[in-house]
Amino acid sequence: MITYKAMFIFDPDGVHAQVLDFPGATSCGKDLEEARRMVASALEDMAETYILMGRPLPLPNPSISDPEAELEEPIHLLLTGTSRVVTLPAELAREMVR
């Protein structure tokens, strides 16, 4: 499991979401819950693309931050031995590490 950092910005039209330490993993949603799902999906898609292209995944940077972010939180990427990559909610990711 790899832990990156997601950031969220709230505006009247919805919530912008971005994985700060994985370029291109960006999305939005009508509320925080949807933005979390959408950015997790964007992270999965970007990770799959990197793997299919033979590129190394970006290394997580725990100290990265965005001064414009209204919320920052970890986002977990679980790599499996198949052709699919999935993200997990934080509580499930913690259970798997135990």
Secondary structure, 3 states (H helix, E strand, C coil): CEEEEEEEEEECCEEEEEECCCCCCEEEECCHHHHHHHHHHHHHHHHHHHHHCCCCCCCCCCCCCCCCCCEEEEEEEEECCCCCEEEECHHHHHHHHC
